[in-house]
């Protein structure tokens, strides 16, 4: 399971709109929408993720949290 932390990073930098982030990162809207809405994160390219991380001066772990499905399945037991 993937969880995006883009909203938190945007809030920390006081970025209110995706369009502001588009201009700052030179990343098109569709991948930023995926991150913002937490939809199909596994389809994002490393190049896009690297541009976003460069802008926020963060690591991939700061941008996307990954929890293995097997861990999720055992958590409820």
C-alpha positions as CSV (number, residue, x, y, z in Angstrom):
1,X,0.0,0.0,0.0
2,X,1.3,3.4,-1.0
3,X,0.5,6.7,0.8
4,X,1.4,10.1,-0.6
5,X,2.7,12.8,1.7
6,X,2.5,15.5,-0.9
7,X,-0.2,17.5,0.9
8,X,2.0,17.8,4.0
9,X,5.1,18.8,1.9
10,X,3.0,21.4,0.1
11,X,1.6,22.8,3.4
12,X,5.1,23.1,4.8
13,X,6.2,25.2,1.8
14,X,2.9,27.1,1.9
15,X,2.0,25.9,-1.6
16,X,-1.8,26.1,-2.0
17,X,-2.3,25.0,-5.5
18,X,-1.2,22.2,-7.8
19,X,-0.6,24.9,-10.5
20,X,2.0,26.5,-8.2
21,X,3.8,23.2,-7.8
22,X,3.6,22.6,-11.6
23,X,5.4,25.8,-12.3
24,X,8.0,25.2,-9.5
25,X,8.8,21.6,-10.5
26,X,8.2,21.6,-14.3
27,X,6.0,18.5,-13.8
28,X,2.7,18.2,-15.6
29,X,-0.6,18.1,-13.8
30,X,-1.5,14.4,-14.2
31,X,1.3,13.0,-12.1
32,X,0.9,15.7,-9.5
33,X,-2.9,14.9,-9.3
34,X,-2.1,11.2,-8.8
35,X,0.1,12.1,-5.8
36,X,-2.3,14.7,-4.4
37,X,-5.3,12.4,-4.7
38,X,-3.3,9.2,-3.8
39,X,-4.4,7.4,-7.0
40,X,-2.3,4.9,-8.9
41,X,0.9,6.0,-7.2
42,X,2.7,2.9,-8.5
43,X,2.4,4.3,-12.1
44,X,4.5,7.4,-11.4
45,X,7.9,7.5,-13.0
46,X,11.1,7.8,-11.0
47,X,12.0,10.9,-13.0
48,X,8.8,12.7,-11.9
49,X,9.4,11.6,-8.3
50,X,13.0,12.8,-8.4
51,X,11.9,16.3,-9.7
52,X,9.4,16.6,-6.8
53,X,11.9,15.4,-4.2
54,X,14.5,17.8,-5.6
55,X,12.1,20.7,-5.2
56,X,11.1,19.8,-1.7
57,X,14.7,18.7,-0.8
58,X,13.4,15.4,0.5
59,X,13.8,11.7,-0.1
60,X,11.3,9.3,-1.7
61,X,10.5,8.1,1.8
62,X,9.5,11.6,2.7
63,X,7.2,11.8,-0.4
64,X,5.7,8.3,-0.5
65,X,5.2,5.8,2.3
66,X,5.1,2.1,1.4
67,X,3.6,-0.6,3.6
68,X,3.8,-4.1,2.2
69,X,0.5,-5.8,1.8
70,X,1.6,-8.8,3.9
71,X,2.2,-6.4,6.8
72,X,-1.3,-4.8,6.3
73,X,-2.9,-8.3,6.4
74,X,-1.2,-9.3,9.6
75,X,-1.9,-6.0,11.4
76,X,-5.6,-6.8,11.9
77,X,-5.0,-10.2,13.4
